[in-house]
């Protein structure tokens, strides 16, 4: 795959436009976006930001039935098998802030979604996510992660 077009803008100023004449002469340079090359000092903060970002492709069945499935977890856990444990290890303030952001996104995508929060099972100590959905009864509408639709996880 080659970069066919790449532009970097800041406000109304175009800082970079590719491919350049040099790129056309050296096709190998088109194998990577310019900004991902951490040797490019001007774009290092962008490359660092994306380098610190974690992408998870949450597999609903691993979250819903993780305790029953068990099995070996991959080192970088790309499918979110240890997602709830990661949520539990975060400090309360960080966890609440992140769940609030996730909740705002879910409100836009999931009908009747209202709120997302974290709880630990008092008996087993296992971490859980709870979501509240709009409901005709004021104290109803709560679901745990094992009851979420696969579509909720996809959001």
C-alpha positions as CSV (number, residue, x, y, z in Angstrom):
1,X,0.0,0.0,0.0
2,X,1.3,3.4,-0.9
3,X,0.4,6.9,0.3
4,X,-1.6,8.4,-2.6
5,X,-2.3,11.8,-0.8
6,X,-1.3,13.3,2.5
7,X,-1.8,16.8,3.8
8,X,-1.2,18.4,7.1
9,X,-3.1,21.6,7.9
10,X,-2.8,23.9,10.9
11,X,-5.6,26.5,11.0
12,X,-5.6,27.7,7.4
13,X,-2.0,26.9,6.7
14,X,-1.0,23.8,4.7
15,X,2.2,22.5,6.4
16,X,2.7,19.4,4.2
17,X,1.4,18.1,0.9
18,X,2.4,14.7,-0.5
19,X,3.4,13.0,-2.6
20,X,6.3,15.4,-3.4
21,X,8.6,15.2,-6.4
22,X,11.2,13.5,-4.2
23,X,8.5,10.9,-3.1
24,X,7.8,10.1,-6.8
25,X,11.5,9.5,-7.3
26,X,11.8,7.4,-4.2
27,X,8.7,5.2,-4.1
28,X,9.8,3.5,-0.9
29,X,9.1,6.8,0.9
30,X,5.4,6.4,0.0
31,X,5.1,3.2,2.1
32,X,4.7,5.3,5.3
33,X,2.8,8.5,6.1
34,X,5.2,11.3,6.7
35,X,3.8,12.2,10.2
36,X,4.2,8.6,11.6
37,X,8.0,8.8,11.1
38,X,9.1,9.8,14.6
39,X,12.3,11.2,13.1
40,X,10.3,14.1,11.7
41,X,10.8,16.5,14.6
42,X,7.8,18.8,13.6
43,X,5.4,15.8,13.8
44,X,6.9,14.0,16.7
45,X,4.1,15.1,19.1
46,X,1.5,13.6,16.7
47,X,3.5,10.3,16.4
48,X,3.9,10.2,20.2
49,X,0.2,10.8,20.7
50,X,-0.8,7.9,18.4
51,X,1.9,5.7,19.9
52,X,0.3,6.1,23.3
53,X,-3.2,5.4,22.1
54,X,-4.6,1.9,22.7
55,X,-7.0,0.4,20.2
56,X,-9.2,-2.4,21.4
57,X,-11.5,-4.5,19.3
58,X,-13.8,-5.6,22.1
59,X,-15.2,-9.1,21.3
60,X,-18.6,-9.2,23.1
61,X,-18.4,-12.9,23.9
62,X,-15.1,-12.5,25.7
63,X,-16.6,-9.8,28.0
64,X,-19.9,-11.5,28.5
65,X,-18.6,-15.0,29.1
66,X,-14.9,-14.4,30.0
67,X,-15.2,-16.1,33.4
68,X,-16.6,-19.2,31.7
69,X,-14.3,-19.2,28.7
70,X,-11.1,-18.7,30.6
71,X,-8.2,-19.5,28.3
72,X,-4.9,-17.9,27.6
73,X,-4.8,-14.2,27.1
74,X,-2.7,-12.7,24.4
75,X,0.1,-10.4,25.7
76,X,-1.3,-7.2,24.3
77,X,-5.0,-8.3,24.7
78,X,-6.3,-6.8,21.4
79,X,-9.8,-8.3,21.9
80,X,-10.4,-6.8,25.4
81,X,-10.5,-10.1,27.3
82,X,-8.9,-8.3,30.3
83,X,-10.8,-5.0,29.7
84,X,-12.8,-5.1,32.9
85,X,-9.7,-5.8,35.0
86,X,-8.0,-2.9,33.3
87,X,-11.0,-0.7,34.2
88,X,-10.8,-1.9,37.8
89,X,-7.1,-1.1,38.1
90,X,-7.6,2.5,37.1
91,X,-7.8,5.1,39.8
92,X,-11.4,6.1,40.6
93,X,-11.0,9.6,39.2
94,X,-9.5,8.4,35.9
95,X,-11.9,5.6,35.6
96,X,-14.9,7.8,36.1
97,X,-13.6,10.4,33.7
98,X,-13.0,7.8,31.0
99,X,-16.4,6.1,31.6
100,X,-18.1,9.5,31.3
101,X,-16.5,10.0,27.9
102,X,-17.5,6.6,26.7
103,X,-21.0,7.2,28.1
104,X,-21.3,10.4,26.0
105,X,-20.4,8.5,22.9
106,X,-22.8,5.7,23.7
107,X,-25.6,8.2,24.2
108,X,-25.2,9.2,20.6
109,X,-25.2,5.7,19.2
110,X,-27.3,3.5,21.5
111,X,-31.1,4.2,21.7
112,X,-32.3,4.9,25.3
113,X,-28.8,4.8,26.7
114,X,-28.5,7.0,29.8
115,X,-25.5,6.2,31.9
116,X,-22.4,4.0,32.3
117,X,-20.7,3.2,35.6
118,X,-18.4,0.8,37.3
119,X,-19.1,-1.5,40.2
120,X,-17.4,-4.4,42.0
121,X,-19.4,-7.5,42.9
122,X,-19.6,-7.5,46.7
123,X,-19.5,-11.2,46.9
124,X,-16.9,-12.2,44.3
125,X,-15.0,-9.0,43.9
126,X,-15.3,-9.2,40.1
127,X,-15.4,-5.9,38.2
128,X,-18.6,-5.0,36.3
129,X,-19.8,-2.3,34.0
130,X,-23.4,-1.2,34.4
131,X,-25.5,0.8,32.0
132,X,-28.8,2.5,32.6
133,X,-31.3,2.8,29.9
134,X,-34.3,5.1,29.7
135,X,-37.3,3.1,31.1
136,X,-40.9,3.8,32.1
137,X,-40.1,2.8,35.7
138,X,-37.7,5.3,37.3
139,X,-35.3,2.8,39.0
140,X,-35.4,0.1,36.3
141,X,-33.4,-0.1,33.1
142,X,-29.9,-1.1,34.6
143,X,-27.9,-3.8,32.8
144,X,-24.5,-5.4,33.4
145,X,-22.0,-6.0,30.7
146,X,-23.1,-9.6,30.2
147,X,-26.5,-8.2,29.2
148,X,-25.3,-5.6,26.8
149,X,-26.1,-6.1,23.1
150,X,-23.3,-6.9,20.8
151,X,-24.1,-3.5,19.1
152,X,-23.4,-1.7,22.4
153,X,-19.9,-3.2,22.4
154,X,-19.3,-2.3,18.8
155,X,-19.9,1.4,19.5
